Amino acid sequence: MAEKFERHRQPWRADEIQKLHTLAKKGMPLRQIAKALTRSEESVKERAKQDGLGIAKLH
């Protein structure tokens, strides 16, 4: 069963964006980044794309 995320459609805060950039640059996989940010994988993927970040495809 998929995890529920209470933050659905919530705007990204500056500290979350900074954490996303940090984790992505460390090479952390998408699933782990999503869990660390309590965001859906799709949300994280979309934000990373907006910011021009590459995220590891490993799970």
mmCIF file of the N, C-alpha and C atoms, coordinates in Angstrom:
data_MODEL
# 
_entry.id   MODEL 
# 
loop_
_atom_site.group_PDB 
_atom_site.id 
_atom_site.type_symbol 
_atom_site.label_atom_id 
_atom_site.label_alt_id 
_atom_site.label_comp_id 
_atom_site.label_asym_id 
_atom_site.label_entity_id 
_atom_site.label_seq_id 
_atom_site.pdbx_PDB_ins_code 
_atom_site.Cartn_x 
_atom_site.Cartn_y 
_atom_site.Cartn_z 
_atom_site.occupancy 
_atom_site.B_iso_or_equiv 
_atom_site.pdbx_formal_charge 
_atom_site.auth_seq_id 
_atom_site.auth_comp_id 
_atom_site.auth_asym_id 
_atom_site.auth_atom_id 
_atom_site.pdbx_PDB_model_num 
ATOM 1   N N  . MET A 1 1  ? 0.838  -1.185 0.000   1.00 0.00 ? 1  MET A N  1 
ATOM 2   C CA . MET A 1 1  ? 0.000  0.000  0.000   1.00 0.00 ? 1  MET A CA 1 
ATOM 3   C C  . MET A 1 1  ? 0.879  1.243  0.000   1.00 0.00 ? 1  MET A C  1 
ATOM 4   N N  . ALA A 1 2  ? 0.512  2.216  -0.788  1.00 0.00 ? 2  ALA A N  1 
ATOM 5   C CA . ALA A 1 2  ? 1.299  3.449  -0.885  1.00 0.00 ? 2  ALA A CA 1 
ATOM 6   C C  . ALA A 1 2  ? 1.187  4.260  0.403   1.00 0.00 ? 2  ALA A C  1 
ATOM 7   N N  . GLU A 1 3  ? 2.263  4.956  0.701   1.00 0.00 ? 3  GLU A N  1 
ATOM 8   C CA . GLU A 1 3  ? 2.249  5.797  1.900   1.00 0.00 ? 3  GLU A CA 1 
ATOM 9   C C  . GLU A 1 3  ? 1.390  7.027  1.642   1.00 0.00 ? 3  GLU A C  1 
ATOM 10  N N  . LYS A 1 4  ? 0.787  7.528  2.693   1.00 0.00 ? 4  LYS A N  1 
ATOM 11  C CA . LYS A 1 4  ? -0.009 8.749  2.568   1.00 0.00 ? 4  LYS A CA 1 
ATOM 12  C C  . LYS A 1 4  ? 0.863  9.937  2.926   1.00 0.00 ? 4  LYS A C  1 
ATOM 13  N N  . PHE A 1 5  ? 0.727  10.991 2.168   1.00 0.00 ? 5  PHE A N  1 
ATOM 14  C CA . PHE A 1 5  ? 1.489  12.206 2.431   1.00 0.00 ? 5  PHE A CA 1 
ATOM 15  C C  . PHE A 1 5  ? 0.502  13.315 2.755   1.00 0.00 ? 5  PHE A C  1 
ATOM 16  N N  . GLU A 1 6  ? 0.602  13.830 3.953   1.00 0.00 ? 6  GLU A N  1 
ATOM 17  C CA . GLU A 1 6  ? -0.313 14.875 4.411   1.00 0.00 ? 6  GLU A CA 1 
ATOM 18  C C  . GLU A 1 6  ? -0.044 16.214 3.739   1.00 0.00 ? 6  GLU A C  1 
ATOM 19  N N  . ARG A 1 7  ? 1.086  16.327 3.055   1.00 0.00 ? 7  ARG A N  1 
ATOM 20  C CA . ARG A 1 7  ? 1.509  17.609 2.518   1.00 0.00 ? 7  ARG A CA 1 
ATOM 21  C C  . ARG A 1 7  ? 1.116  17.753 1.049   1.00 0.00 ? 7  ARG A C  1 
ATOM 22  N N  . HIS A 1 8  ? 0.133  17.017 0.603   1.00 0.00 ? 8  HIS A N  1 
ATOM 23  C CA . HIS A 1 8  ? -0.278 17.024 -0.799  1.00 0.00 ? 8  HIS A CA 1 
ATOM 24  C C  . HIS A 1 8  ? -0.565 18.442 -1.287  1.00 0.00 ? 8  HIS A C  1 
ATOM 25  N N  . ARG A 1 9  ? 0.116  18.800 -2.363  1.00 0.00 ? 9  ARG A N  1 
ATOM 26  C CA . ARG A 1 9  ? -0.072 20.100 -3.030  1.00 0.00 ? 9  ARG A CA 1 
ATOM 27  C C  . ARG A 1 9  ? 0.346  21.304 -2.185  1.00 0.00 ? 9  ARG A C  1 
ATOM 28  N N  . GLN A 1 10 ? 1.128  21.066 -1.140  1.00 0.00 ? 10 GLN A N  1 
ATOM 29  C CA . GLN A 1 10 ? 1.618  22.174 -0.318  1.00 0.00 ? 10 GLN A CA 1 
ATOM 30  C C  . GLN A 1 10 ? 2.812  22.813 -1.016  1.00 0.00 ? 10 GLN A C  1 
ATOM 31  N N  . PRO A 1 11 ? 2.927  24.144 -0.922  1.00 0.00 ? 11 PRO A N  1 
ATOM 32  C CA . PRO A 1 11 ? 4.087  24.800 -1.553  1.00 0.00 ? 11 PRO A CA 1 
ATOM 33  C C  . PRO A 1 11 ? 5.389  24.384 -0.877  1.00 0.00 ? 11 PRO A C  1 
ATOM 34  N N  . TRP A 1 12 ? 6.454  24.411 -1.648  1.00 0.00 ? 12 TRP A N  1 
ATOM 35  C CA . TRP A 1 12 ? 7.774  24.056 -1.122  1.00 0.00 ? 12 TRP A CA 1 
ATOM 36  C C  . TRP A 1 12 ? 8.331  25.221 -0.318  1.00 0.00 ? 12 TRP A C  1 
ATOM 37  N N  . ARG A 1 13 ? 8.856  24.918 0.876   1.00 0.00 ? 13 ARG A N  1 
ATOM 38  C CA . ARG A 1 13 ? 9.512  25.929 1.699   1.00 0.00 ? 13 ARG A CA 1 
ATOM 39  C C  . ARG A 1 13 ? 10.989 25.993 1.311   1.00 0.00 ? 13 ARG A C  1 
ATOM 40  N N  . ALA A 1 14 ? 11.629 27.108 1.603   1.00 0.00 ? 14 ALA A N  1 
ATOM 41  C CA . ALA A 1 14 ? 13.038 27.300 1.253   1.00 0.00 ? 14 ALA A CA 1 
ATOM 42  C C  . ALA A 1 14 ? 13.930 26.225 1.871   1.00 0.00 ? 14 ALA A C  1 
ATOM 43  N N  . ASP A 1 15 ? 13.661 25.842 3.120   1.00 0.00 ? 15 ASP A N  1 
ATOM 44  C CA . ASP A 1 15 ? 14.496 24.829 3.770   1.00 0.00 ? 15 ASP A CA 1 
ATOM 45  C C  . ASP A 1 15 ? 14.326 23.457 3.111   1.00 0.00 ? 15 ASP A C  1 
ATOM 46  N N  . GLU A 1 16 ? 13.137 23.159 2.608   1.00 0.00 ? 16 GLU A N  1 
ATOM 47  C CA . GLU A 1 16 ? 12.910 21.887 1.915   1.00 0.00 ? 16 GLU A CA 1 
ATOM 48  C C  . GLU A 1 16 ? 13.656 21.862 0.580   1.00 0.00 ? 16 GLU A C  1 
ATOM 49  N N  . ILE A 1 17 ? 13.641 22.971 -0.112  1.00 0.00 ? 17 ILE A N  1 
ATOM 50  C CA . ILE A 1 17 ? 14.339 23.070 -1.395  1.00 0.00 ? 17 ILE A CA 1 
ATOM 51  C C  . ILE A 1 17 ? 15.839 22.895 -1.181  1.00 0.00 ? 17 ILE A C  1 
ATOM 52  N N  . GLN A 1 18 ? 16.354 23.531 -0.138  1.00 0.00 ? 18 GLN A N  1 
ATOM 53  C CA . GLN A 1 18 ? 17.775 23.410 0.177   1.00 0.00 ? 18 GLN A CA 1 
ATOM 54  C C  . GLN A 1 18 ? 18.132 21.952 0.501   1.00 0.00 ? 18 GLN A C  1 
ATOM 55  N N  . LYS A 1 19 ? 17.281 21.291 1.271   1.00 0.00 ? 19 LYS A N  1 
ATOM 56  C CA . LYS A 1 19 ? 17.515 19.895 1.633   1.00 0.00 ? 19 LYS A CA 1 
ATOM 57  C C  . LYS A 1 19 ? 17.451 19.007 0.387   1.00 0.00 ? 19 LYS A C  1 
ATOM 58  N N  . LEU A 1 20 ? 16.505 19.283 -0.506  1.00 0.00 ? 20 LEU A N  1 
ATOM 59  C CA . LEU A 1 20 ? 16.394 18.537 -1.760  1.00 0.00 ? 20 LEU A CA 1 
ATOM 60  C C  . LEU A 1 20 ? 17.694 18.659 -2.550  1.00 0.00 ? 20 LEU A C  1 
ATOM 61  N N  . HIS A 1 21 ? 18.205 19.867 -2.691  1.00 0.00 ? 21 HIS A N  1 
ATOM 62  C CA . HIS A 1 21 ? 19.451 20.100 -3.433  1.00 0.00 ? 21 HIS A CA 1 
ATOM 63  C C  . HIS A 1 21 ? 20.614 19.335 -2.787  1.00 0.00 ? 21 HIS A C  1 
ATOM 64  N N  . THR A 1 22 ? 20.698 19.392 -1.470  1.00 0.00 ? 22 THR A N  1 
ATOM 65  C CA . THR A 1 22 ? 21.775 18.719 -0.739  1.00 0.00 ? 22 THR A CA 1 
ATOM 66  C C  . THR A 1 22 ? 21.716 17.207 -0.951  1.00 0.00 ? 22 THR A C  1 
ATOM 67  N N  . LEU A 1 23 ? 20.544 16.631 -0.766  1.00 0.00 ? 23 LEU A N  1 
ATOM 68  C CA . LEU A 1 23 ? 20.390 15.182 -0.890  1.00 0.00 ? 23 LEU A CA 1 
ATOM 69  C C  . LEU A 1 23 ? 20.622 14.715 -2.327  1.00 0.00 ? 23 LEU A C  1 
ATOM 70  N N  . ALA A 1 24 ? 20.138 15.482 -3.296  1.00 0.00 ? 24 ALA A N  1 
ATOM 71  C CA . ALA A 1 24 ? 20.318 15.122 -4.703  1.00 0.00 ? 24 ALA A CA 1 
ATOM 72  C C  . ALA A 1 24 ? 21.800 15.151 -5.075  1.00 0.00 ? 24 ALA A C  1 
ATOM 73  N N  . LYS A 1 25 ? 22.511 16.145 -4.581  1.00 0.00 ? 25 LYS A N  1 
ATOM 74  C CA . LYS A 1 25 ? 23.942 16.256 -4.894  1.00 0.00 ? 25 LYS A CA 1 
ATOM 75  C C  . LYS A 1 25 ? 24.756 15.151 -4.245  1.00 0.00 ? 25 LYS A C  1 
ATOM 76  N N  . LYS A 1 26 ? 24.252 14.593 -3.144  1.00 0.00 ? 26 LYS A N  1 
ATOM 77  C CA . LYS A 1 26 ? 24.931 13.466 -2.484  1.00 0.00 ? 26 LYS A CA 1 
ATOM 78  C C  . LYS A 1 26 ? 24.655 12.155 -3.217  1.00 0.00 ? 26 LYS A C  1 
ATOM 79  N N  . GLY A 1 27 ? 23.742 12.180 -4.184  1.00 0.00 ? 27 GLY A N  1 
ATOM 80  C CA . GLY A 1 27 ? 23.430 10.985 -4.956  1.00 0.00 ? 27 GLY A CA 1 
ATOM 81  C C  . GLY A 1 27 ? 22.393 10.081 -4.321  1.00 0.00 ? 27 GLY A C  1 
ATOM 82  N N  . MET A 1 28 ? 21.611 10.619 -3.404  1.00 0.00 ? 28 MET A N  1 
ATOM 83  C CA . MET A 1 28 ? 20.588 9.822  -2.738  1.00 0.00 ? 28 MET A CA 1 
ATOM 84  C C  . MET A 1 28 ? 19.460 9.485  -3.728  1.00 0.00 ? 28 MET A C  1 
ATOM 85  N N  . PRO A 1 29 ? 18.951 8.254  -3.686  1.00 0.00 ? 29 PRO A N  1 
ATOM 86  C CA . PRO A 1 29 ? 17.864 7.859  -4.599  1.00 0.00 ? 29 PRO A CA 1 
ATOM 87  C C  . PRO A 1 29 ? 16.554 8.618  -4.334  1.00 0.00 ? 29 PRO A C  1 
ATOM 88  N N  . LEU A 1 30 ? 15.745 8.700  -5.364  1.00 0.00 ? 30 LEU A N  1 
ATOM 89  C CA . LEU A 1 30 ? 14.477 9.424  -5.317  1.00 0.00 ? 30 LEU A CA 1 
ATOM 90  C C  . LEU A 1 30 ? 13.595 8.992  -4.146  1.00 0.00 ? 30 LEU A C  1 
ATOM 91  N N  . ARG A 1 31 ? 13.451 7.693  -3.964  1.00 0.00 ? 31 ARG A N  1 
ATOM 92  C CA . ARG A 1 31 ? 12.566 7.189  -2.905  1.00 0.00 ? 31 ARG A CA 1 
ATOM 93  C C  . ARG A 1 31 ? 13.011 7.681  -1.523  1.00 0.00 ? 31 ARG A C  1 
ATOM 94  N N  . GLN A 1 32 ? 14.312 7.657  -1.274  1.00 0.00 ? 32 GLN A N  1 
ATOM 95  C CA . GLN A 1 32 ? 14.822 8.102  0.025   1.00 0.00 ? 32 GLN A CA 1 
ATOM 96  C C  . GLN A 1 32 ? 14.668 9.606  0.204   1.00 0.00 ? 32 GLN A C  1 
ATOM 97  N N  . ILE A 1 33 ? 14.879 10.359 -0.865  1.00 0.00 ? 33 ILE A N  1 
ATOM 98  C CA . ILE A 1 33 ? 14.696 11.813 -0.778  1.00 0.00 ? 33 ILE A CA 1 
ATOM 99  C C  . ILE A 1 33 ? 13.240 12.120 -0.460  1.00 0.00 ? 33 ILE A C  1 
ATOM 100 N N  . ALA A 1 34 ? 12.328 11.459 -1.153  1.00 0.00 ? 34 ALA A N  1 
ATOM 101 C CA . ALA A 1 34 ? 10.898 11.675 -0.927  1.00 0.00 ? 34 ALA A CA 1 
ATOM 102 C C  . ALA A 1 34 ? 10.526 11.382 0.526   1.00 0.00 ? 34 ALA A C  1 
ATOM 103 N N  . LYS A 1 35 ? 11.055 10.286 1.051   1.00 0.00 ? 35 LYS A N  1 
ATOM 104 C CA . LYS A 1 35 ? 10.759 9.912  2.429   1.00 0.00 ? 35 LYS A CA 1 
ATOM 105 C C  . LYS A 1 35 ? 11.344 10.934 3.407   1.00 0.00 ? 35 LYS A C  1 
ATOM 106 N N  . ALA A 1 36 ? 12.560 11.389 3.146   1.00 0.00 ? 36 ALA A N  1 
ATOM 107 C CA . ALA A 1 36 ? 13.223 12.365 4.019   1.00 0.00 ? 36 ALA A CA 1 
ATOM 108 C C  . ALA A 1 36 ? 12.462 13.697 4.042   1.00 0.00 ? 36 ALA A C  1 
ATOM 109 N N  . LEU A 1 37 ? 11.850 14.041 2.914   1.00 0.00 ? 37 LEU A N  1 
ATOM 110 C CA . LEU A 1 37 ? 11.120 15.314 2.810   1.00 0.00 ? 37 LEU A CA 1 
ATOM 111 C C  . LEU A 1 37 ? 9.626  15.160 3.085   1.00 0.00 ? 37 LEU A C  1 
ATOM 112 N N  . THR A 1 38 ? 9.192  13.957 3.368   1.00 0.00 ? 38 THR A N  1 
ATOM 113 C CA . THR A 1 38 ? 7.765  13.616 3.512   1.00 0.00 ? 38 THR A CA 1 
ATOM 114 C C  . THR A 1 38 ? 6.942  14.179 2.353   1.00 0.00 ? 38 THR A C  1 
ATOM 115 N N  . ARG A 1 39 ? 7.447  13.899 1.158   1.00 0.00 ? 39 ARG A N  1 
ATOM 116 C CA . ARG A 1 39 ? 6.789  14.295 -0.086  1.00 0.00 ? 39 ARG A CA 1 
ATOM 117 C C  . ARG A 1 39 ? 6.657  13.056 -0.965  1.00 0.00 ? 39 ARG A C  1 
ATOM 118 N N  . SER A 1 40 ? 5.760  13.114 -1.931  1.00 0.00 ? 40 SER A N  1 
ATOM 119 C CA . SER A 1 40 ? 5.635  11.996 -2.859  1.00 0.00 ? 40 SER A CA 1 
ATOM 120 C C  . SER A 1 40 ? 6.831  11.999 -3.812  1.00 0.00 ? 40 SER A C  1 
ATOM 121 N N  . GLU A 1 41 ? 7.129  10.840 -4.368  1.00 0.00 ? 41 GLU A N  1 
ATOM 122 C CA . GLU A 1 41 ? 8.229  10.750 -5.325  1.00 0.00 ? 41 GLU A CA 1 
ATOM 123 C C  . GLU A 1 41 ? 7.955  11.646 -6.521  1.00 0.00 ? 41 GLU A C  1 
ATOM 124 N N  . GLU A 1 42 ? 6.713  11.696 -6.943  1.00 0.00 ? 42 GLU A N  1 
ATOM 125 C CA . GLU A 1 42 ? 6.340  12.526 -8.088  1.00 0.00 ? 42 GLU A CA 1 
ATOM 126 C C  . GLU A 1 42 ? 6.585  14.010 -7.803  1.00 0.00 ? 42 GLU A C  1 
ATOM 127 N N  . SER A 1 43 ? 6.241  14.441 -6.613  1.00 0.00 ? 43 SER A N  1 
ATOM 128 C CA . SER A 1 43 ? 6.449  15.833 -6.216  1.00 0.00 ? 43 SER A CA 1 
ATOM 129 C C  . SER A 1 43 ? 7.939  16.185 -6.205  1.00 0.00 ? 43 SER A C  1 
ATOM 130 N N  . VAL A 1 44 ? 8.736  15.285 -5.640  1.00 0.00 ? 44 VAL A N  1 
ATOM 131 C CA . VAL A 1 44 ? 10.186 15.505 -5.573  1.00 0.00 ? 44 VAL A CA 1 
ATOM 132 C C  . VAL A 1 44 ? 10.776 15.540 -6.981  1.00 0.00 ? 44 VAL A C  1 
ATOM 133 N N  . LYS A 1 45 ? 10.338 14.603 -7.819  1.00 0.00 ? 45 LYS A N  1 
ATOM 134 C CA . LYS A 1 45 ? 10.837 14.536 -9.193  1.00 0.00 ? 45 LYS A CA 1 
ATOM 135 C C  . LYS A 1 45 ? 10.514 15.828 -9.953  1.00 0.00 ? 45 LYS A C  1 
ATOM 136 N N  . GLU A 1 46 ? 9.297  16.318 -9.779  1.00 0.00 ? 46 GLU A N  1 
ATOM 137 C CA . GLU A 1 46 ? 8.863  17.539 -10.462 1.00 0.00 ? 46 GLU A CA 1 
ATOM 138 C C  . GLU A 1 46 ? 9.670  18.746 -9.997  1.00 0.00 ? 46 GLU A C  1 
ATOM 139 N N  . ARG A 1 47 ? 9.870  18.862 -8.678  1.00 0.00 ? 47 ARG A N  1 
ATOM 140 C CA . ARG A 1 47 ? 10.640 19.989 -8.131  1.00 0.00 ? 47 ARG A CA 1 
ATOM 141 C C  . ARG A 1 47 ? 12.092 19.934 -8.592  1.00 0.00 ? 47 ARG A C  1 
ATOM 142 N N  . ALA A 1 48 ? 12.677 18.746 -8.606  1.00 0.00 ? 48 ALA A N  1 
ATOM 143 C CA . ALA A 1 48 ? 14.056 18.584 -9.056  1.00 0.00 ? 48 ALA A CA 1 
ATOM 144 C C  . ALA A 1 48 ? 14.190 18.999 -10.522 1.00 0.00 ? 48 ALA A C  1 
ATOM 145 N N  . LYS A 1 49 ? 13.193 18.633 -11.312 1.00 0.00 ? 49 LYS A N  1 
ATOM 146 C CA . LYS A 1 49 ? 13.192 18.992 -12.731 1.00 0.00 ? 49 LYS A CA 1 
ATOM 147 C C  . LYS A 1 49 ? 13.135 20.512 -12.894 1.00 0.00 ? 49 LYS A C  1 
ATOM 148 N N  . GLN A 1 50 ? 12.289 21.162 -12.104 1.00 0.00 ? 50 GLN A N  1 
ATOM 149 C CA . GLN A 1 50 ? 12.182 22.628 -12.142 1.00 0.00 ? 50 GLN A CA 1 
ATOM 150 C C  . GLN A 1 50 ? 13.512 23.293 -11.815 1.00 0.00 ? 50 GLN A C  1 
ATOM 151 N N  . ASP A 1 51 ? 14.228 22.699 -10.868 1.00 0.00 ? 51 ASP A N  1 
ATOM 152 C CA . ASP A 1 51 ? 15.490 23.278 -10.405 1.00 0.00 ? 51 ASP A CA 1 
ATOM 153 C C  . ASP A 1 51 ? 16.695 22.768 -11.186 1.00 0.00 ? 51 ASP A C  1 
ATOM 154 N N  . GLY A 1 52 ? 16.462 21.904 -12.175 1.00 0.00 ? 52 GLY A N  1 
ATOM 155 C CA . GLY A 1 52 ? 17.554 21.396 -12.988 1.00 0.00 ? 52 GLY A CA 1 
ATOM 156 C C  . GLY A 1 52 ? 18.467 20.414 -12.269 1.00 0.00 ? 52 GLY A C  1 
ATOM 157 N N  . LEU A 1 53 ? 17.899 19.681 -11.310 1.00 0.00 ? 53 LEU A N  1 
ATOM 158 C CA . LEU A 1 53 ? 18.684 18.701 -10.542 1.00 0.00 ? 53 LEU A CA 1 
ATOM 159 C C  . LEU A 1 53 ? 18.549 17.314 -11.144 1.00 0.00 ? 53 LEU A C  1 
ATOM 160 N N  . GLY A 1 54 ? 19.621 16.560 -11.050 1.00 0.00 ? 54 GLY A N  1 
ATOM 161 C CA . GLY A 1 54 ? 19.560 15.161 -11.449 1.00 0.00 ? 54 GLY A CA 1 
ATOM 162 C C  . GLY A 1 54 ? 19.416 14.319 -10.179 1.00 0.00 ? 54 GLY A C  1 
ATOM 163 N N  . ILE A 1 55 ? 18.544 13.328 -10.227 1.00 0.00 ? 55 ILE A N  1 
ATOM 164 C CA . ILE A 1 55 ? 18.334 12.464 -9.066  1.00 0.00 ? 55 ILE A CA 1 
ATOM 165 C C  . ILE A 1 55 ? 18.616 11.025 -9.469  1.00 0.00 ? 55 ILE A C  1 
ATOM 166 N N  . ALA A 1 56 ? 19.303 10.310 -8.601  1.00 0.00 ? 56 ALA A N  1 
ATOM 167 C CA . ALA A 1 56 ? 19.631 8.907  -8.858  1.00 0.00 ? 56 ALA A CA 1 
ATOM 168 C C  . ALA A 1 56 ? 18.359 8.099  -9.051  1.00 0.00 ? 56 ALA A C  1 
ATOM 169 N N  . LYS A 1 57 ? 18.405 7.168  -9.989  1.00 0.00 ? 57 LYS A N  1 
ATOM 170 C CA . LYS A 1 57 ? 17.230 6.350  -10.298 1.00 0.00 ? 57 LYS A CA 1 
ATOM 171 C C  . LYS A 1 57 ? 17.158 5.106  -9.421  1.00 0.00 ? 57 LYS A C  1 
ATOM 172 N N  . LEU A 1 58 ? 18.172 4.838  -8.631  1.00 0.00 ? 58 LEU A N  1 
ATOM 173 C CA . LEU A 1 58 ? 18.191 3.645  -7.786  1.00 0.00 ? 58 LEU A CA 1 
ATOM 174 C C  . LEU A 1 58 ? 17.096 3.670  -6.744  1.00 0.00 ? 58 LEU A C  1 
ATOM 175 N N  . HIS A 1 59 ? 16.630 2.494  -6.361  1.00 0.00 ? 59 HIS A N  1 
ATOM 176 C CA . HIS A 1 59 ? 15.593 2.416  -5.318  1.00 0.00 ? 59 HIS A CA 1 
ATOM 177 C C  . HIS A 1 59 ? 16.089 1.646  -4.146  1.00 0.00 ? 59 HIS A C  1 
# 
